[in-house]
Amino acid sequence: MQLPQRVLLGAIAVPLLLASVGVAVHAGSATEPQPAQLVLAVRSAEVVLAGAATPAERQEVVDAVRSVTAAHRITDMITPSAGAHLPVAPAVAASVLRAALGAEVIDFTAVVQPGHLIASAHVTDHSRAGALSDALRAAAPDLRVDEDFTTTG
C-alpha cells in the first residue's frame, strides 16, 4: 500500500471506526451533542470530508468547502448524527482548506478535534512548508496546530 493510501486510510477509516464504536457505546447516555472530529483530505482534484456531525452542520461544512473551490470534486463522507457535532465552525474548516489550497500542497490531510488541528502534507520545498504552517495557524487561531510536512524537493 502506498504512503498516500495509508495516510488516507489512517486519517479516515480508523477515526471513523473509533467514532462509531464510541457513539454506539454512548448512544442515549448524553442529551447534548458531543464534539466529534472532522477530517479534510485533499488528493489531486478531490476534497474528502469525513467525521460525524449533526445533519445541519454536515450541510453547512459541505457548503462552506464548496465555496472555497469549484475546481475540486467534494466527496462527503460525514456521518449525519444527532449525537455529534463539528469540533470547529464550518468557516474554520473552509479556512483550513483555503490555506492548504493556497500553499499548493501535493497531498494534504487535516484532522480537527476539539482544540486541536493535526495536519500532514507533501509540499515542494521548505518555503511552502513554512507558508502552509503560517496559513494554518492563521486559519485556525484557536486551535493547537501540530504538523507533519514532507518536502519533495
FIBAFI-203610 format. One record per atom (N, C-alpha, C): residue in three letters; atom name; x, z, y. Coordinates in steps of 0.05 Angstrom, whole numbers. Last residue first. Layout:
BEGIN
@r=ALA&a=CA&X=X&Z=Z&Y=Y
...
***
This chain:
BEGIN
@r=GLY&a=N&X=223&Z=-54&Y=365
@r=GLY&a=CA&X=245&Z=-70&Y=377
@r=GLY&a=C&X=269&Z=-54&Y=383
@r=THR&a=N&X=184&Z=-21&Y=349
@r=THR&a=CA&X=191&Z=-43&Y=331
@r=THR&a=C&X=214&Z=-59&Y=341
@r=THR&a=N&X=176&Z=49&Y=347
@r=THR&a=CA&X=183&Z=25&Y=362
@r=THR&a=C&X=192&Z=4&Y=343
@r=THR&a=N&X=123&Z=93&Y=337
@r=THR&a=CA&X=145&Z=78&Y=324
@r=THR&a=C&X=151&Z=53&Y=340
@r=PHE&a=N&X=100&Z=156&Y=355
@r=PHE&a=CA&X=102&Z=128&Y=362
@r=PHE&a=C&X=127&Z=116&Y=348
@r=ASP&a=N&X=60&Z=205&Y=354
@r=ASP&a=CA&X=80&Z=195&Y=334
@r=ASP&a=C&X=81&Z=165&Y=338
@r=GLU&a=N&X=39&Z=261&Y=393
@r=GLU&a=CA&X=42&Z=233&Y=388
@r=GLU&a=C&X=64&Z=227&Y=367
@r=ASP&a=N&X=-10&Z=303&Y=419
@r=ASP&a=CA&X=12&Z=301&Y=401
@r=ASP&a=C&X=14&Z=271&Y=393
@r=VAL&a=N&X=-39&Z=334&Y=473
@r=VAL&a=CA&X=-33&Z=308&Y=461
@r=VAL&a=C&X=-7&Z=310&Y=444
@r=ARG&a=N&X=-93&Z=374&Y=487
@r=ARG&a=CA&X=-65&Z=374&Y=480
@r=ARG&a=C&X=-60&Z=348&Y=465
@r=LEU&a=N&X=-139&Z=354&Y=538
@r=LEU&a=CA&X=-131&Z=355&Y=510
@r=LEU&a=C&X=-101&Z=359&Y=507
@r=ASP&a=N&X=-152&Z=343&Y=590
@r=ASP&a=CA&X=-160&Z=370&Y=579
@r=ASP&a=C&X=-152&Z=373&Y=550
@r=PRO&a=N&X=-138&Z=290&Y=601
@r=PRO&a=CA&X=-122&Z=312&Y=613
@r=PRO&a=C&X=-129&Z=340&Y=602
@r=ALA&a=N&X=-137&Z=235&Y=577
@r=ALA&a=CA&X=-149&Z=259&Y=565
@r=ALA&a=C&X=-135&Z=284&Y=575
@r=ALA&a=N&X=-111&Z=199&Y=608
@r=ALA&a=CA&X=-138&Z=192&Y=598
@r=ALA&a=C&X=-152&Z=217&Y=588
@r=ALA&a=N&X=-61&Z=221&Y=617
@r=ALA&a=CA&X=-79&Z=217&Y=640
@r=ALA&a=C&X=-108&Z=212&Y=631
@r=ARG&a=N&X=-42&Z=220&Y=565
@r=ARG&a=CA&X=-45&Z=246&Y=578
@r=ARG&a=C&X=-63&Z=244&Y=603
@r=LEU&a=N&X=-41&Z=164&Y=557
@r=LEU&a=CA&X=-59&Z=181&Y=541
@r=LEU&a=C&X=-63&Z=208&Y=554
@r=ALA&a=N&X=-3&Z=148&Y=595
@r=ALA&a=CA&X=-30&Z=139&Y=598
@r=ALA&a=C&X=-50&Z=156&Y=581
@r=ASP&a=N&X=44&Z=172&Y=575
@r=ASP&a=CA&X=34&Z=180&Y=601
@r=ASP&a=C&X=4&Z=172&Y=604
@r=SER&a=N&X=47&Z=144&Y=526
@r=SER&a=CA&X=46&Z=173&Y=526
@r=SER&a=C&X=34&Z=183&Y=553
@r=LEU&a=N&X=52&Z=91&Y=544
@r=LEU&a=CA&X=29&Z=99&Y=528
@r=LEU&a=C&X=26&Z=129&Y=529
@r=ALA&a=N&X=102&Z=94&Y=570
@r=ALA&a=CA&X=78&Z=87&Y=585
@r=ALA&a=C&X=53&Z=95&Y=571
@r=GLY&a=N&X=135&Z=106&Y=526
@r=GLY&a=CA&X=133&Z=125&Y=548
@r=GLY&a=C&X=108&Z=120&Y=565
@r=ALA&a=N&X=127&Z=59&Y=497
@r=ALA&a=CA&X=120&Z=85&Y=485
@r=ALA&a=C&X=117&Z=106&Y=507
@r=ARG&a=N&X=149&Z=22&Y=531
@r=ARG&a=CA&X=120&Z=21&Y=526
@r=ARG&a=C&X=110&Z=47&Y=513
@r=SER&a=N&X=202&Z=38&Y=527
@r=SER&a=CA&X=189&Z=38&Y=553
@r=SER&a=C&X=159&Z=38&Y=549
@r=HIS&a=N&X=216&Z=30&Y=474
@r=HIS&a=CA&X=214&Z=57&Y=484
@r=HIS&a=C&X=199&Z=59&Y=511
@r=ASP&a=N&X=175&Z=-25&Y=447
@r=ASP&a=CA&X=200&Z=-12&Y=457
@r=ASP&a=C&X=195&Z=16&Y=468
@r=THR&a=N&X=128&Z=-39&Y=421
@r=THR&a=CA&X=151&Z=-57&Y=420
@r=THR&a=C&X=177&Z=-44&Y=429
@r=VAL&a=N&X=95&Z=8&Y=377
@r=VAL&a=CA&X=99&Z=-4&Y=403
@r=VAL&a=C&X=125&Z=-20&Y=402
@r=HIS&a=N&X=47&Z=35&Y=338
@r=HIS&a=CA&X=71&Z=19&Y=337
@r=HIS&a=C&X=73&Z=5&Y=364
@r=ALA&a=N&X=23&Z=103&Y=339
@r=ALA&a=CA&X=23&Z=75&Y=347
@r=ALA&a=C&X=49&Z=62&Y=340
@r=SER&a=N&X=-20&Z=159&Y=341
@r=SER&a=CA&X=3&Z=145&Y=328
@r=SER&a=C&X=0&Z=116&Y=336
@r=ALA&a=N&X=-42&Z=221&Y=366
@r=ALA&a=CA&X=-41&Z=192&Y=369
@r=ALA&a=C&X=-16&Z=182&Y=354
@r=ILE&a=N&X=-88&Z=270&Y=372
@r=ILE&a=CA&X=-65&Z=263&Y=356
@r=ILE&a=C&X=-64&Z=233&Y=356
@r=LEU&a=N&X=-113&Z=317&Y=416
@r=LEU&a=CA&X=-112&Z=288&Y=411
@r=LEU&a=C&X=-86&Z=283&Y=396
@r=HIS&a=N&X=-155&Z=373&Y=424
@r=HIS&a=CA&X=-131&Z=362&Y=413
@r=HIS&a=C&X=-133&Z=332&Y=409
@r=GLY&a=N&X=-204&Z=399&Y=435
@r=GLY&a=CA&X=-180&Z=408&Y=449
@r=GLY&a=C&X=-154&Z=394&Y=441
@r=PRO&a=N&X=-231&Z=380&Y=374
@r=PRO&a=CA&X=-235&Z=397&Y=398
@r=PRO&a=C&X=-209&Z=407&Y=410
@r=GLN&a=N&X=-197&Z=317&Y=362
@r=GLN&a=CA&X=-210&Z=342&Y=353
@r=GLN&a=C&X=-215&Z=359&Y=377
@r=VAL&a=N&X=-185&Z=251&Y=351
@r=VAL&a=CA&X=-192&Z=271&Y=372
@r=VAL&a=C&X=-208&Z=293&Y=359
@r=VAL&a=N&X=-137&Z=209&Y=334
@r=VAL&a=CA&X=-155&Z=228&Y=322
@r=VAL&a=C&X=-160&Z=250&Y=343
@r=ALA&a=N&X=-120&Z=143&Y=340
@r=ALA&a=CA&X=-123&Z=168&Y=355
@r=ALA&a=C&X=-144&Z=185&Y=339
@r=THR&a=N&X=-76&Z=91&Y=328
@r=THR&a=CA&X=-96&Z=109&Y=316
@r=THR&a=C&X=-96&Z=134&Y=333
@r=PHE&a=N&X=-54&Z=24&Y=333
@r=PHE&a=CA&X=-59&Z=50&Y=346
@r=PHE&a=C&X=-80&Z=65&Y=332
@r=ASP&a=N&X=-7&Z=-28&Y=336
@r=ASP&a=CA&X=-25&Z=-12&Y=319
@r=ASP&a=C&X=-29&Z=14&Y=333
@r=ILE&a=N&X=15&Z=-48&Y=382
@r=ILE&a=CA&X=11&Z=-66&Y=359
@r=ILE&a=C&X=-9&Z=-53&Y=340
@r=VAL&a=N&X=-5&Z=-40&Y=450
@r=VAL&a=CA&X=5&Z=-30&Y=425
@r=VAL&a=C&X=-1&Z=-50&Y=403
@r=GLU&a=N&X=-11&Z=-47&Y=507
@r=GLU&a=CA&X=-6&Z=-69&Y=489
@r=GLU&a=C&X=7&Z=-60&Y=463
@r=ALA&a=N&X=-28&Z=-10&Y=542
@r=ALA&a=CA&X=1&Z=-8&Y=534
@r=ALA&a=C&X=8&Z=-30&Y=514
@r=GLY&a=N&X=-82&Z=-21&Y=545
@r=GLY&a=CA&X=-65&Z=-26&Y=568
@r=GLY&a=C&X=-35&Z=-26&Y=562
@r=LEU&a=N&X=-100&Z=-1&Y=497
@r=LEU&a=CA&X=-101&Z=-30&Y=501
@r=LEU&a=C&X=-83&Z=-38&Y=525
@r=ALA&a=N&X=-92&Z=54&Y=506
@r=ALA&a=CA&X=-78&Z=41&Y=484
@r=ALA&a=C&X=-77&Z=11&Y=489
@r=ALA&a=N&X=-125&Z=64&Y=551
@r=ALA&a=CA&X=-97&Z=69&Y=552
@r=ALA&a=C&X=-81&Z=55&Y=530
@r=ARG&a=N&X=-175&Z=50&Y=529
@r=ARG&a=CA&X=-165&Z=35&Y=551
@r=ARG&a=C&X=-134&Z=39&Y=554
@r=LEU&a=N&X=-180&Z=93&Y=492
@r=LEU&a=CA&X=-178&Z=65&Y=482
@r=LEU&a=C&X=-166&Z=47&Y=504
@r=VAL&a=N&X=-184&Z=135&Y=528
@r=VAL&a=CA&X=-162&Z=135&Y=509
@r=VAL&a=C&X=-158&Z=106&Y=498
@r=SER&a=N&X=-231&Z=120&Y=554
@r=SER&a=CA&X=-206&Z=121&Y=569
@r=SER&a=C&X=-182&Z=121&Y=551
@r=ALA&a=N&X=-269&Z=126&Y=513
@r=ALA&a=CA&X=-264&Z=99&Y=525
@r=ALA&a=C&X=-238&Z=99&Y=541
@r=ALA&a=N&X=-265&Z=181&Y=507
@r=ALA&a=CA&X=-258&Z=164&Y=485
@r=ALA&a=C&X=-252&Z=135&Y=495
@r=VAL&a=N&X=-285&Z=196&Y=557
@r=VAL&a=CA&X=-257&Z=203&Y=550
@r=VAL&a=C&X=-248&Z=185&Y=527
@r=ALA&a=N&X=-337&Z=178&Y=554
@r=ALA&a=CA&X=-320&Z=167&Y=574
@r=ALA&a=C&X=-290&Z=173&Y=568
@r=PRO&a=N&X=-360&Z=211&Y=513
@r=PRO&a=CA&X=-355&Z=182&Y=508
@r=PRO&a=C&X=-336&Z=169&Y=529
@r=ALA&a=N&X=-325&Z=274&Y=511
@r=ALA&a=CA&X=-346&Z=256&Y=523
@r=ALA&a=C&X=-339&Z=227&Y=516
@r=VAL&a=N&X=-305&Z=301&Y=448
@r=VAL&a=CA&X=-300&Z=294&Y=476
@r=VAL&a=C&X=-323&Z=277&Y=486
@r=PRO&a=N&X=-323&Z=312&Y=398
@r=PRO&a=CA&X=-305&Z=332&Y=410
@r=PRO&a=C&X=-299&Z=326&Y=439
@r=LEU&a=N&X=-392&Z=300&Y=384
@r=LEU&a=CA&X=-366&Z=290&Y=391
@r=LEU&a=C&X=-349&Z=312&Y=403
@r=HIS&a=N&X=-425&Z=341&Y=334
@r=HIS&a=CA&X=-424&Z=326&Y=359
@r=HIS&a=C&X=-396&Z=319&Y=366
@r=ALA&a=N&X=-470&Z=353&Y=279
@r=ALA&a=CA&X=-443&Z=350&Y=290
@r=ALA&a=C&X=-445&Z=336&Y=317
@r=GLY&a=N&X=-520&Z=353&Y=256
@r=GLY&a=CA&X=-504&Z=377&Y=253
@r=GLY&a=C&X=-476&Z=375&Y=265
@r=ALA&a=N&X=-544&Z=305&Y=257
@r=ALA&a=CA&X=-554&Z=325&Y=276
@r=ALA&a=C&X=-537&Z=350&Y=276
@r=SER&a=N&X=-506&Z=248&Y=252
@r=SER&a=CA&X=-512&Z=274&Y=240
@r=SER&a=C&X=-521&Z=293&Y=262
@r=PRO&a=N&X=-481&Z=185&Y=235
@r=PRO&a=CA&X=-501&Z=200&Y=252
@r=PRO&a=C&X=-508&Z=226&Y=238
@r=THR&a=N&X=-415&Z=171&Y=229
@r=THR&a=CA&X=-438&Z=180&Y=214
@r=THR&a=C&X=-457&Z=195&Y=232
@r=ILE&a=N&X=-383&Z=113&Y=249
@r=ILE&a=CA&X=-390&Z=141&Y=257
@r=ILE&a=C&X=-416&Z=148&Y=242
@r=MET&a=N&X=-363&Z=64&Y=245
@r=MET&a=CA&X=-365&Z=79&Y=220
@r=MET&a=C&X=-372&Z=108&Y=226
@r=ASP&a=N&X=-365&Z=5&Y=275
@r=ASP&a=CA&X=-376&Z=32&Y=279
@r=ASP&a=C&X=-380&Z=44&Y=251
@r=THR&a=N&X=-322&Z=-38&Y=300
@r=THR&a=CA&X=-332&Z=-30&Y=274
@r=THR&a=C&X=-340&Z=-1&Y=277
@r=ILE&a=N&X=-320&Z=-88&Y=347
@r=ILE&a=CA&X=-324&Z=-59&Y=344
@r=ILE&a=C&X=-336&Z=-54&Y=317
@r=ARG&a=N&X=-271&Z=-136&Y=363
@r=ARG&a=CA&X=-295&Z=-130&Y=347
@r=ARG&a=C&X=-296&Z=-100&Y=344
@r=HIS&a=N&X=-247&Z=-148&Y=428
@r=HIS&a=CA&X=-244&Z=-136&Y=402
@r=HIS&a=C&X=-272&Z=-132&Y=389
@r=ALA&a=N&X=-259&Z=-168&Y=478
@r=ALA&a=CA&X=-242&Z=-184&Y=461
@r=ALA&a=C&X=-239&Z=-173&Y=433
@r=ALA&a=N&X=-284&Z=-133&Y=509
@r=ALA&a=CA&X=-301&Z=-153&Y=498
@r=ALA&a=C&X=-286&Z=-170&Y=478
@r=THR&a=N&X=-274&Z=-65&Y=521
@r=THR&a=CA&X=-263&Z=-90&Y=511
@r=THR&a=C&X=-285&Z=-109&Y=500
@r=VAL&a=N&X=-303&Z=-25&Y=547
@r=VAL&a=CA&X=-274&Z=-27&Y=552
@r=VAL&a=C&X=-263&Z=-54&Y=543
@r=SER&a=N&X=-354&Z=-26&Y=529
@r=SER&a=CA&X=-350&Z=-31&Y=558
@r=SER&a=C&X=-320&Z=-35&Y=565
@r=ARG&a=N&X=-349&Z=-9&Y=477
@r=ARG&a=CA&X=-356&Z=-37&Y=482
@r=ARG&a=C&X=-350&Z=-45&Y=512
@r=VAL&a=N&X=-342&Z=45&Y=487
@r=VAL&a=CA&X=-320&Z=30&Y=476
@r=VAL&a=C&X=-325&Z=0&Y=481
@r=ALA&a=N&X=-393&Z=59&Y=505
@r=ALA&a=CA&X=-370&Z=63&Y=522
@r=ALA&a=C&X=-346&Z=47&Y=513
@r=ASP&a=N&X=-424&Z=46&Y=460
@r=ASP&a=CA&X=-429&Z=31&Y=485
@r=ASP&a=C&X=-405&Z=34&Y=503
@r=VAL&a=N&X=-403&Z=84&Y=424
@r=VAL&a=CA&X=-402&Z=56&Y=417
@r=VAL&a=C&X=-405&Z=39&Y=443
@r=VAL&a=N&X=-418&Z=131&Y=451
@r=VAL&a=CA&X=-390&Z=125&Y=447
@r=VAL&a=C&X=-386&Z=96&Y=440
@r=GLU&a=N&X=-475&Z=127&Y=449
@r=GLU&a=CA&X=-461&Z=129&Y=475
@r=GLU&a=C&X=-431&Z=121&Y=472
@r=GLN&a=N&X=-486&Z=128&Y=395
@r=GLN&a=CA&X=-492&Z=104&Y=410
@r=GLN&a=C&X=-477&Z=104&Y=437
@r=ARG&a=N&X=-469&Z=180&Y=384
@r=ARG&a=CA&X=-458&Z=157&Y=369
@r=ARG&a=C&X=-462&Z=132&Y=386
@r=GLU&a=N&X=-503&Z=211&Y=415
@r=GLU&a=CA&X=-474&Z=210&Y=421
@r=GLU&a=C&X=-461&Z=186&Y=408
@r=ALA&a=N&X=-551&Z=201&Y=386
@r=ALA&a=CA&X=-549&Z=194&Y=414
@r=ALA&a=C&X=-519&Z=191&Y=423
@r=PRO&a=N&X=-540&Z=222&Y=334
@r=PRO&a=CA&X=-546&Z=194&Y=338
@r=PRO&a=C&X=-543&Z=185&Y=367
@r=THR&a=N&X=-481&Z=264&Y=337
@r=THR&a=CA&X=-510&Z=261&Y=338
@r=THR&a=C&X=-516&Z=232&Y=342
@r=ALA&a=N&X=-426&Z=247&Y=293
@r=ALA&a=CA&X=-438&Z=254&Y=319
@r=ALA&a=C&X=-468&Z=252&Y=317
@r=ALA&a=N&X=-364&Z=238&Y=261
@r=ALA&a=CA&X=-392&Z=246&Y=259
@r=ALA&a=C&X=-401&Z=254&Y=287
@r=GLY&a=N&X=-321&Z=183&Y=246
@r=GLY&a=CA&X=-326&Z=211&Y=252
@r=GLY&a=C&X=-355&Z=217&Y=247
@r=ALA&a=N&X=-294&Z=123&Y=276
@r=ALA&a=CA&X=-303&Z=139&Y=253
@r=ALA&a=C&X=-306&Z=168&Y=262
@r=LEU&a=N&X=-285&Z=57&Y=296
@r=LEU&a=CA&X=-293&Z=84&Y=304
@r=LEU&a=C&X=-303&Z=98&Y=280
@r=VAL&a=N&X=-238&Z=6&Y=307
@r=VAL&a=CA&X=-254&Z=21&Y=287
@r=VAL&a=C&X=-260&Z=49&Y=298
@r=VAL&a=N&X=-231&Z=-55&Y=335
@r=VAL&a=CA&X=-231&Z=-26&Y=342
@r=VAL&a=C&X=-249&Z=-13&Y=322
@r=GLU&a=N&X=-192&Z=-114&Y=326
@r=GLU&a=CA&X=-214&Z=-96&Y=318
@r=GLU&a=C&X=-209&Z=-68&Y=327
@r=ALA&a=N&X=-150&Z=-149&Y=327
@r=ALA&a=CA&X=-173&Z=-154&Y=345
@r=ALA&a=C&X=-197&Z=-137&Y=338
@r=SER&a=N&X=-104&Z=-103&Y=308
@r=SER&a=CA&X=-106&Z=-131&Y=316
@r=SER&a=C&X=-129&Z=-134&Y=335
@r=ARG&a=N&X=-134&Z=-44&Y=308
@r=ARG&a=CA&X=-119&Z=-61&Y=289
@r=ARG&a=C&X=-124&Z=-90&Y=297
@r=VAL&a=N&X=-142&Z=19&Y=330
@r=VAL&a=CA&X=-140&Z=-9&Y=340
@r=VAL&a=C&X=-122&Z=-24&Y=320
@r=ALA&a=N&X=-186&Z=72&Y=321
@r=ALA&a=CA&X=-163&Z=57&Y=310
@r=ALA&a=C&X=-165&Z=28&Y=320
@r=LEU&a=N&X=-207&Z=136&Y=331
@r=LEU&a=CA&X=-206&Z=109&Y=344
@r=LEU&a=C&X=-182&Z=95&Y=333
@r=VAL&a=N&X=-246&Z=188&Y=307
@r=VAL&a=CA&X=-223&Z=171&Y=302
@r=VAL&a=C&X=-227&Z=144&Y=316
@r=LEU&a=N&X=-266&Z=252&Y=322
@r=LEU&a=CA&X=-271&Z=224&Y=327
@r=LEU&a=C&X=-245&Z=209&Y=322
@r=GLN&a=N&X=-295&Z=310&Y=292
@r=GLN&a=CA&X=-273&Z=295&Y=302
@r=GLN&a=C&X=-281&Z=266&Y=306
@r=ALA&a=N&X=-344&Z=356&Y=317
@r=ALA&a=CA&X=-331&Z=341&Y=295
@r=ALA&a=C&X=-306&Z=329&Y=306
@r=PRO&a=N&X=-373&Z=417&Y=336
@r=PRO&a=CA&X=-355&Z=395&Y=343
@r=PRO&a=C&X=-343&Z=382&Y=318
@r=GLN&a=N&X=-441&Z=426&Y=314
@r=GLN&a=CA&X=-413&Z=435&Y=314
@r=GLN&a=C&X=-395&Z=411&Y=322
@r=PRO&a=N&X=-505&Z=442&Y=340
@r=PRO&a=CA&X=-486&Z=422&Y=330
@r=PRO&a=C&X=-458&Z=432&Y=333
@r=GLU&a=N&X=-537&Z=503&Y=322
@r=GLU&a=CA&X=-524&Z=487&Y=342
@r=GLU&a=C&X=-506&Z=467&Y=329
@r=THR&a=N&X=-552&Z=529&Y=276
@r=THR&a=CA&X=-573&Z=515&Y=290
@r=THR&a=C&X=-561&Z=497&Y=312
@r=ALA&a=N&X=-523&Z=534&Y=212
@r=ALA&a=CA&X=-520&Z=535&Y=241
@r=ALA&a=C&X=-542&Z=519&Y=254
@r=SER&a=N&X=-537&Z=527&Y=160
@r=SER&a=CA&X=-527&Z=553&Y=168
@r=SER&a=C&X=-523&Z=556&Y=198
@r=GLY&a=N&X=-552&Z=475&Y=150
@r=GLY&a=CA&X=-573&Z=495&Y=151
@r=GLY&a=C&X=-563&Z=522&Y=159
@r=ALA&a=N&X=-491&Z=460&Y=120
@r=ALA&a=CA&X=-516&Z=450&Y=129
@r=ALA&a=C&X=-537&Z=472&Y=128
@r=HIS&a=N&X=-441&Z=475&Y=102
@r=HIS&a=CA&X=-452&Z=490&Y=125
@r=HIS&a=C&X=-479&Z=480&Y=134
@r=VAL&a=N&X=-431&Z=440&Y=61
@r=VAL&a=CA&X=-429&Z=468&Y=56
@r=VAL&a=C&X=-443&Z=484&Y=77
@r=ALA&a=N&X=-437&Z=390&Y=85
@r=ALA&a=CA&X=-454&Z=397&Y=63
@r=ALA&a=C&X=-454&Z=427&Y=58
@r=VAL&a=N&X=-397&Z=392&Y=124
@r=VAL&a=CA&X=-425&Z=390&Y=133
@r=VAL&a=C&X=-443&Z=398&Y=110
@r=GLY&a=N&X=-352&Z=394&Y=91
@r=GLY&a=CA&X=-357&Z=416&Y=110
@r=GLY&a=C&X=-386&Z=416&Y=119
@r=VAL&a=N&X=-355&Z=345&Y=65
@r=VAL&a=CA&X=-356&Z=370&Y=50
@r=VAL&a=C&X=-363&Z=393&Y=68
@r=SER&a=N&X=-351&Z=311&Y=109
@r=SER&a=CA&X=-375&Z=311&Y=93
@r=SER&a=C&X=-378&Z=335&Y=76
@r=ALA&a=N&X=-299&Z=324&Y=128
@r=ALA&a=CA&X=-323&Z=329&Y=145
@r=ALA&a=C&X=-348&Z=329&Y=128
@r=LEU&a=N&X=-268&Z=305&Y=85
@r=LEU&a=CA&X=-268&Z=334&Y=92
@r=LEU&a=C&X=-293&Z=341&Y=109
@r=LEU&a=N&X=-281&Z=251&Y=88
@r=LEU&a=CA&X=-287&Z=266&Y=64
@r=LEU&a=C&X=-288&Z=296&Y=70
@r=LEU&a=N&X=-261&Z=240&Y=140
@r=LEU&a=CA&X=-290&Z=236&Y=133
@r=LEU&a=C&X=-298&Z=252&Y=108
@r=PRO&a=N&X=-206&Z=250&Y=134
@r=PRO&a=CA&X=-223&Z=267&Y=152
@r=PRO&a=C&X=-253&Z=264&Y=146
@r=VAL&a=N&X=-195&Z=208&Y=95
@r=VAL&a=CA&X=-191&Z=237&Y=89
@r=VAL&a=C&X=-207&Z=254&Y=108
@r=ALA&a=N&X=-209&Z=159&Y=122
@r=ALA&a=CA&X=-222&Z=167&Y=97
@r=ALA&a=C&X=-219&Z=198&Y=92
@r=ILE&a=N&X=-178&Z=157&Y=171
@r=ILE&a=CA&X=-207&Z=154&Y=170
@r=ILE&a=C&X=-218&Z=167&Y=145
@r=ALA&a=N&X=-124&Z=167&Y=165
@r=ALA&a=CA&X=-137&Z=174&Y=190
@r=ALA&a=C&X=-167&Z=173&Y=189
@r=GLY&a=N&X=-111&Z=147&Y=115
@r=GLY&a=CA&X=-107&Z=175&Y=121
@r=GLY&a=C&X=-122&Z=184&Y=146
@r=LEU&a=N&X=-124&Z=93&Y=122
@r=LEU&a=CA&X=-137&Z=109&Y=101
@r=LEU&a=C&X=-135&Z=138&Y=107
@r=LEU&a=N&X=-89&Z=79&Y=164
@r=LEU&a=CA&X=-118&Z=77&Y=167
@r=LEU&a=C&X=-133&Z=94&Y=146
@r=VAL&a=N&X=-40&Z=90&Y=139
@r=VAL&a=CA&X=-48&Z=105&Y=163
@r=VAL&a=C&X=-78&Z=104&Y=167
@r=ARG&a=N&X=-42&Z=54&Y=97
@r=ARG&a=CA&X=-41&Z=82&Y=91
@r=ARG&a=C&X=-49&Z=99&Y=115
@r=GLN&a=N&X=-43&Z=6&Y=125
@r=GLN&a=CA&X=-66&Z=13&Y=108
@r=GLN&a=C&X=-66&Z=42&Y=102
@r=PRO&a=N&X=7&Z=8&Y=151
@r=PRO&a=CA&X=-18&Z=8&Y=167
@r=PRO&a=C&X=-43&Z=15&Y=150
@r=LEU&a=N&X=42&Z=9&Y=104
@r=LEU&a=CA&X=40&Z=31&Y=122
@r=LEU&a=C&X=14&Z=30&Y=139
@r=GLN&a=N&X=13&Z=-18&Y=44
@r=GLN&a=CA&X=29&Z=-20&Y=68
@r=GLN&a=C&X=23&Z=3&Y=86
@r=MET&a=N&X=17&Z=0&Y=-23
@r=MET&a=CA&X=0&Z=0&Y=0
@r=MET&a=C&X=18&Z=0&Y=25
***
